[in-house]
Amino acid sequence: MDVKLRSEEMPSIVEQMGSLDDRSMSELEEESLFTLEAESGKPKPVLGHENGHISRGSPSCGDKNLPNGVYKSIETVVFSNKLNLLMPLGPLAIMVHKITGHKGWVFFLSLLGITPLAERLGYATEQLAFYTGATVGGLLNATFGNATELIISIYALKSGMTRVVQLSLLGSILSNMLLVLGCAFFCGGLVIRNKEQRFDKASAVVNSGLLLMAVMCLLFPAVLHYTHSEVRFGKSELALSRFSSCIMLVAYAAFLVFQLKGQQEPYFSITEEENQATDAGDNDDDGDEEPEISKWESIIWLSIMTAWISILSEYLVDAIQGASIAWNIPISFISVILLPIVGNAAEHASAIIFAMKDKLDITLGVAIGSSTQISMFGIPFCVVIGWIMGCTMDLNFQIFETATLFIAVIVVAFFLQEGTSNYFKGLMLILCYLIVAASFFLHEDPSPKD
């Protein structure tokens, strides 16, 4: 009797177990899908088993997101800064050149049109630096920050305006050392008052040594010319300039290898490590460290800005002489003061931002590194390019300009020897730059006959 009952109960038990298995399997599938969606935070495509296959998401989703990504990139780069309101002045300068040909207005509009482009060039370089690291990022900021001056110099060499090339490169060095670094120290000291800002003295000493080497290479041709001690008048200083330019390029290449490979670890200062440790618990600073555009977007925007700057630079260089006559302003003041202020807009913005974030090692890499790059790479590069073009571009920057550079390098090296910064040092550097600007406003550039 018991055996018979058990045999009758067996099918019902099996059916109940089967139904439980079906329920558990369905519940497990629903829970797994739910947990996957919750972890990813994104909606998942519905998986169905219709017609014996799994239906997948539509492949056209990436195509729909592409216009949105382009619009977002344009909105981030172009429409996020009020300074970009000056961008239409670039095309307006070209229109004025075609219609009226007034050199003063063409120079003024081109100068204002290049300003936001140089700043956006620095912004794109800063975004690219998130993907390359601090050391390479500082080098990229210095390189693309100086792209404006180098482009202007190449167009001036094509026009035979070697004196404008010399003065603009000299002004770029003075602007980076005195104005950009001074504003960075001043703003950083005002924002961060609770502790003393520090930077790596080893990097500052190396850059100061390279700047002094550049001053030496500029001083010898000038002294050789003004003491009339040349073996062959007019040719010995040119030969010395070309030889010294090749030596400077070799020295700068060795400096890059030394900075990027040989001494990479010592260049990460103790203060930067302390800042990273203290800022690890601050949630507010985490958002500032994230890039706003992707790596390839940064590269594309760098290419676009560089091409547009090169177009406007041609009109700018062509209008310098006419603007000097129309405004009754010396060409030396335009070349040394006005052009570098526009060209250094990228370094100016980047250096101040990094100083306000208490990242003075990157600030030094942008400001002093940019001066080092112009003096040890930009100037000798233009001498070699002029040599190829057949222009008599040399390192004889005249006595007044060379003495100004020498004194500025000594002042900056004196302020950097302690490895600390404050707003007072920044104010002193800014006041020194104002003295230099006033000197060049009253300085008359000697003619070639004199």
C-alpha positions in Angstrom: 0.0 0.0 0.0 2.8 2.4 0.9 4.7 1.4 -2.3 1.6 2.2 -4.3 1.2 5.6 -2.7 4.8 6.5 -3.3 4.6 5.5 -6.9 1.5 7.7 -7.3 3.2 10.7 -5.6 6.4 10.5 -7.6 5.1 12.2 -10.8 3.6 15.1 -8.8 6.8 15.6 -6.9 8.8 15.6 -10.1 6.4 18.1 -11.6 6.7 20.4 -8.6 10.5 20.2 -8.7 10.4 21.1 -12.4 8.2 24.1 -11.8 10.5 25.2 -9.0 13.5 24.9 -11.3 11.8 26.9 -14.0 10.9 29.6 -11.5 14.3 29.8 -10.0 16.0 29.9 -13.4 13.7 32.7 -14.6 14.2 34.6 -11.4 18.0 34.2 -11.7 18.0 35.4 -15.2 16.0 38.5 -14.2 18.2 39.2 -11.3 21.4 38.8 -13.4 20.1 41.2 -16.0 19.1 43.7 -13.3 22.4 43.6 -11.5 24.3 44.0 -14.8 22.3 47.1 -15.6 22.7 48.5 -12.1 26.5 48.0 -12.2 27.1 49.5 -15.6 24.7 52.4 -15.0 23.8 52.4 -18.7 20.7 50.9 -20.4 21.3 47.5 -21.9 19.7 46.3 -25.2 16.9 43.9 -24.7 18.0 40.4 -25.3 15.4 38.3 -27.0 15.4 34.8 -28.4 13.0 35.5 -31.3 13.4 33.3 -34.3 16.1 31.3 -32.6 18.8 34.1 -32.4 19.8 36.9 -30.0 18.8 40.4 -31.0 21.6 43.0 -30.5 21.8 46.8 -30.2 21.5 48.7 -33.4 24.9 49.5 -35.0 23.7 53.0 -36.0 24.0 54.3 -32.4 27.6 55.3 -32.9 26.7 57.3 -36.0 24.0 59.2 -34.1 26.5 60.0 -31.3 29.1 61.3 -33.7 27.4 64.7 -34.5 26.7 65.1 -30.8 30.3 64.5 -29.9 31.5 67.1 -32.6 29.0 69.6 -31.3 30.1 69.0 -27.7 33.7 69.4 -28.6 33.0 72.7 -30.5 31.0 74.0 -27.6 33.8 73.1 -25.1 36.6 74.6 -27.1 35.0 77.6 -28.9 32.0 78.7 -26.8 33.3 78.1 -23.3 35.6 81.2 -23.1 34.6 84.8 -23.4 37.9 85.7 -25.0 36.8 83.8 -28.1 34.5 86.7 -28.9 37.6 88.2 -30.5 37.9 85.3 -33.0 35.8 87.0 -35.8 38.3 89.8 -35.8 40.8 87.6 -37.7 38.5 87.3 -40.8 37.7 91.0 -40.4 41.4 91.8 -40.6 41.6 89.9 -43.9 38.6 91.8 -45.2 40.1 95.1 -44.2 43.4 94.2 -46.0 41.5 93.3 -49.2 39.2 96.3 -49.2 41.1 99.3 -47.7 44.6 98.1 -47.2 45.0 100.2 -44.0 48.1 98.7 -42.3 47.3 100.1 -38.9 43.9 98.5 -38.7 45.1 95.3 -40.3 47.8 94.9 -37.7 45.4 95.8 -34.8 42.7 93.4 -35.9 45.2 90.6 -36.7 46.8 91.1 -33.3 43.4 90.8 -31.5 42.3 87.9 -33.7 45.5 85.9 -32.9 45.0 86.4 -29.1 42.1 83.9 -28.5 43.7 81.5 -30.9 47.0 81.5 -28.9 45.0 81.0 -25.7 42.9 78.1 -27.1 46.2 76.6 -28.4 47.4 76.6 -24.8 44.0 75.1 -23.7 44.3 72.2 -26.2 47.9 71.6 -25.1 46.8 71.5 -21.5 44.1 68.9 -22.3 46.7 66.8 -24.2 49.0 67.0 -21.2 46.5 65.0 -19.2 47.3 62.0 -21.4 51.1 62.5 -21.5 52.1 63.3 -17.9 53.5 66.3 -16.1 57.0 66.3 -17.7 55.9 65.9 -21.3 52.9 68.1 -20.6 55.2 71.0 -19.6 57.3 70.5 -22.7 54.2 70.4 -24.9 52.9 73.7 -23.3 56.2 75.3 -24.0 56.4 74.0 -27.6 52.9 74.9 -28.8 52.9 78.0 -26.7 55.9 79.2 -28.8 54.3 78.1 -32.1 52.9 81.6 -32.6 56.3 83.3 -32.3 58.0 80.8 -34.5 55.3 81.1 -37.2 55.5 84.9 -37.1 59.3 84.6 -37.3 59.3 82.4 -40.3 57.0 84.7 -42.2 59.2 87.7 -41.2 62.3 85.9 -42.5 60.5 85.3 -45.8 59.9 89.0 -46.0 63.5 89.8 -45.2 62.6 91.4 -41.8 65.4 89.8 -39.8 65.4 92.6 -37.2 61.7 92.0 -36.5 62.6 88.3 -36.0 65.4 89.2 -33.5 63.3 91.6 -31.5 60.2 89.4 -31.4 62.1 86.4 -30.1 63.9 88.6 -27.6 60.6 89.9 -26.4 59.2 86.4 -26.1 62.0 85.5 -23.7 61.6 88.6 -21.7 57.8 88.3 -21.6 58.0 84.7 -20.4 60.6 85.3 -17.7 59.3 88.5 -16.3 55.6 89.0 -17.1 54.3 85.4 -17.3 56.3 84.1 -14.3 55.6 87.2 -12.4 51.8 87.0 -12.9 51.9 83.3 -12.0 53.8 83.9 -8.7 51.6 86.9 -7.9 48.3 85.1 -8.5 49.5 81.9 -6.9 50.6 83.8 -3.8 47.3 85.6 -3.4 45.2 82.4 -3.8 47.3 80.1 -1.6 48.1 82.0 1.6 48.0 79.2 4.1 51.4 77.7 3.1 54.6 78.6 1.3 54.7 77.6 -2.4 57.7 75.6 -3.4 59.2 74.2 -6.6 62.1 72.0 -7.6 65.3 74.0 -7.4 67.3 71.6 -9.6 65.1 72.2 -12.6 65.2 76.0 -12.0 69.0 75.9 -11.8 69.4 73.9 -15.0 67.0 76.3 -16.9 68.9 79.3 -15.5 72.2 77.8 -16.7 70.8 77.3 -20.2 69.5 80.9 -20.3 73.0 82.2 -19.3 74.5 80.0 -22.0 72.1 81.6 -24.5 73.1 85.1 -23.3 76.7 84.2 -23.8 76.0 83.0 -27.4 74.2 86.3 -28.1 76.9 88.5 -26.4 79.9 87.3 -28.3 78.8 88.3 -31.8 77.6 91.7 -30.5 81.0 92.3 -28.7 82.9 91.1 -31.8 81.0 93.6 -33.9 81.2 96.7 -31.7 84.8 96.2 -30.8 85.7 96.0 -34.5 87.9 93.0 -33.8 86.5 90.8 -36.6 88.9 89.0 -38.9 86.6 89.7 -41.8 84.1 92.5 -41.3 80.5 91.5 -41.6 81.3 87.8 -42.2 83.1 86.7 -39.0 80.1 87.5 -36.8 77.7 85.7 -39.2 80.0 82.6 -39.2 80.2 82.7 -35.4 76.4 83.0 -35.2 75.8 80.0 -37.4 78.4 77.9 -35.5 77.0 78.9 -32.1 73.4 78.2 -33.3 74.4 74.6 -34.2 76.0 74.2 -30.8 72.9 75.6 -29.1 70.6 73.2 -31.0 72.9 70.3 -29.9 72.8 71.5 -26.3 69.0 71.8 -26.3 68.6 68.3 -27.7 70.9 67.0 -24.9 68.7 68.9 -22.4 65.6 67.2 -23.7 67.2 63.8 -23.3 68.4 64.8 -19.9 65.0 66.0 -18.8 62.8 63.3 -20.3 64.9 60.2 -19.7 68.1 60.6 -17.7 66.8 62.7 -14.7 63.1 62.1 -14.9 62.7 60.9 -11.3 64.6 63.7 -9.5 62.6 66.3 -11.4 59.5 65.2 -9.5 59.9 67.5 -6.5 59.1 66.7 -2.9 56.5 69.5 -2.8 54.6 68.0 -5.7 54.4 64.7 -3.9 53.3 66.4 -0.7 50.6 68.3 -2.6 49.4 65.0 -4.1 49.2 63.5 -0.7 47.4 66.4 0.9 45.0 66.7 -2.0 44.2 63.0 -2.0 41.4 63.5 0.5 39.9 66.6 -1.2 37.0 65.6 -3.4 36.7 69.1 -4.8 40.0 69.0 -6.7 39.3 65.7 -8.4 37.0 67.2 -10.9 39.6 69.7 -11.9 42.0 66.9 -12.9 39.8 65.4 -15.5 40.3 66.3 -19.2 37.3 67.9 -20.9 38.1 66.6 -24.5 39.7 63.4 -25.7 43.3 63.0 -26.9 42.4 63.0 -30.6 40.2 66.0 -30.2 43.1 67.8 -28.6 45.4 66.9 -31.5 42.8 68.0 -34.1 42.2 71.3 -32.4 45.9 71.9 -32.1 46.2 71.4 -35.9 43.3 73.8 -36.6 44.5 76.5 -34.3 48.1 76.3 -35.7 46.9 76.6 -39.3 44.7 79.6 -38.6 47.5 81.3 -36.6 49.9 80.8 -39.5 47.3 82.5 -41.9 46.8 85.5 -39.7 50.6 85.8 -39.0 51.3 86.5 -42.7 48.9 89.6 -42.6 50.3 90.6 -39.2 53.9 90.7 -40.3 53.0 92.5 -43.5 51.4 95.3 -41.6 54.1 95.9 -38.9 55.9 98.6 -40.8 52.7 100.4 -41.7 51.4 100.2 -38.2 54.6 101.7 -36.8 54.3 104.7 -39.2 50.5 105.1 -38.7 50.7 105.0 -34.9 54.1 106.7 -34.5 55.3 103.7 -32.3 58.8 102.3 -32.6 59.1 99.0 -34.4 61.2 97.8 -31.4 58.3 98.3 -29.0 55.9 96.6 -31.3 58.2 93.6 -31.8 59.5 93.3 -28.2 56.3 94.1 -26.3 53.1 93.8 -28.3 53.8 90.7 -30.4 55.1 88.6 -27.5 52.1 89.5 -25.2 49.8 88.1 -27.8 52.0 85.1 -28.6 52.5 84.3 -24.9 48.8 84.3 -24.1 48.8 80.5 -24.0 51.8 80.4 -21.5 50.2 83.3 -19.5 46.9 81.5 -19.0 48.5 78.0 -18.3 51.1 79.3 -15.9 48.6 81.2 -13.8 46.2 78.3 -13.7 48.9 75.9 -12.6 50.2 78.3 -10.0 46.7 78.8 -8.5 46.5 75.0 -8.2 49.8 75.0 -6.3 51.6 73.2 -9.2 54.7 75.4 -9.5 56.8 72.7 -11.1 54.5 72.8 -14.1 54.4 76.6 -13.9 58.2 76.7 -14.1 58.2 74.3 -17.0 55.8 76.5 -18.9 57.3 79.9 -18.2 61.0 79.3 -17.7 60.9 76.3 -20.0 59.4 78.4 -22.7 62.1 81.0 -22.3 64.7 78.3 -22.5 63.1 76.8 -25.6 63.0 80.2 -27.4 66.6 81.0 -26.5 68.2 77.6 -27.1 65.9 76.4 -29.9 63.8 79.2 -31.4 66.7 81.7 -32.0 69.2 79.2 -33.4 66.4 77.5 -35.5 65.7 80.9 -37.1 69.4 81.4 -37.8 69.6 78.0 -39.5 66.3 78.7 -41.5 67.7 82.0 -42.5 70.9 80.3 -43.6 68.9 78.0 -45.8 66.8 80.9 -47.2 69.9 83.0 -47.9 69.0 85.6 -45.2 71.8 87.2 -43.1 70.1 86.3 -39.8 72.7 86.3 -37.0 73.0 86.4 -33.2 74.0 90.1 -33.0 71.0 91.5 -31.2 72.7 94.8 -30.6 74.2 96.0 -27.3 71.0 97.5 -25.7 68.9 94.3 -26.3 71.6 91.9 -25.2 72.3 93.9 -22.0 68.6 93.9 -21.3 68.4 90.1 -21.7 71.5 89.6 -19.5 70.1 91.7 -16.6 66.7 90.0 -16.8 68.2 86.5 -16.7 70.3 87.5 -13.6 67.2 88.9 -11.8 65.1 85.8 -12.5 67.9 83.4 -11.5 68.3 85.4 -8.2 64.6 85.0 -7.5 64.6 81.3 -8.3 67.6 80.3 -6.2 65.6 79.7 -2.9 63.1 77.4 -4.5 60.1 79.3 -3.1 57.6 81.8 -4.5 55.2 84.4 -3.1 53.2 87.3 -4.4 55.9 89.8 -3.6 58.4 88.1 -5.9 55.7 88.1 -8.6 55.0 91.8 -8.2 58.8 92.5 -8.5 59.0 90.6 -11.7 55.9 92.4 -13.2 57.4 95.8 -12.2 60.7 94.8 -13.9 58.8 94.0 -17.1 57.2 97.4 -17.0 60.6 99.1 -16.8 61.7 97.0 -19.8 58.6 98.0 -21.7 59.2 101.7 -21.0 62.8 101.4 -22.1 61.9 99.9 -25.5 59.2 102.5 -26.0 61.9 105.2 -25.7 64.6 103.1 -27.6 65.2 103.9 -31.2 66.5 100.9 -33.2 69.7 101.9 -35.0 69.7 101.7 -38.8 72.0 99.3 -40.6 74.2 102.2 -41.8 74.7 103.3 -38.1 
